[in-house]
Amino acid sequence: MRNDEFKKLISYNIKDKLHYVSNTIVIEHISYEETNDIIVLALDYGKIYKPEPTPFSTFIQVIEGSAEVLVDEVFTNLQNGDSMIIPGNTASTIEAHQRFKMLSIILKK
């Protein structure tokens, strides 16, 4: 998937455009804006994603499968359709006990 595939005012099914790669975390940037960054990820079984902490809150939503999220030493299991907001300046870890896809939006303002 190329970033130019995501154009404004066109409908997309992100889940269908993002594909798993064996033993890999696939990260696609949809948009970088002054107010937010939109990223979609596909994690293969056993992979662990450790985003760099930012001063901004991050909204995440599982769009396929399920993920285990660790924030401030508290584990939360997110299923397909579940979402949460990770506060700014907070370390987090997201682990794939099965393949899953996730939408991540860094809320800058």
N, C-alpha and C positions, 0 to 999 in steps of 0.2 A: 504494500500500500504506500503510495506517495502522498506527501502532505498536500499537494495541489489537488488531490482527489476530493478534498473537503472544501467545497465552495459555499459561500453564504447563500441562504435562501433556497437550498436544495435539500430534500429529505434524504437521510441516510439511515441504514440499519448498521450501526457500528459493529455489533456482534458478528454480523456476516462478513464485514470487510476485514476484520482482524483475525488472523490465523495463528494457531499454535505452531511452535517450532520445538522439536524434541530437545529437552534439557536446556531450555532457553527462556529468558524473560523478553518478550517482544514489547517494545515501547514505541508508540506512535504519537506524535504531537499533532493535535488537530488545530490548535490556535494559541498564539501568544498575543495577548492584549495588555493594555495598560492596567486593566482591572482584574484580569484572570489569565491563567494558563490552563488549557484543557488537554489532557493526556488520556490515552486509553492503553491498557496493558493486557497481555495474555501471558499467564504464568503456567509453565508445565509443572507436572507433579514433582514435589520436593524442592522447588525453587523458593528462595526467600528474597523479597524485595525490601530494601532498606533505604527509603527516600531520605535525602538530606533535609534536616529540619530547616524550615524557613520562618521568617517572622510573621507569616500569614497563615490563617486557618486553611485547611484543606478538606474539601468535601469528597468522599469516596462512595462509590456505589458498585456492588457486584452485579454484573449484567449477565453472567453465566457461571454456574457452578457455586462453590463456596470457598471462603477464605478465613484464615485465622489471623486476627489483627491484634498486635500487642502495642498498647499505648500506656505509658506511665506504669509499667509492670502489671497491667490488667489485660487479660486475654478476652477477646470478644470473637465469637464465631458469626460471620456474616454469610447468609444464604443468598441465592439469586433474588435480586430485587431489594435487598437490605442496603442501608446506607448509614454513614456516620460522618461527623465533622471532627477532624483532628485539630486541636488548638495549635496556634502558632508557637514556634520555639519548643516544640515537643517532639522527642524522638519516637519513632514508630517502626514496627516491623510487620510485614505482611507475608504470611506463609501459605504455600499451596499444598494442602494435604490431598488435593485432587486438582486437575486442571481447572483454571477459572479465568474469567475476563473481568476487568474492572475499569470504571470510568473515574478519573481523578481530576478535580478542579481546584486549583490554588486560587483562593479568594483574596485578591490583593487590596481591595478597597471595600 
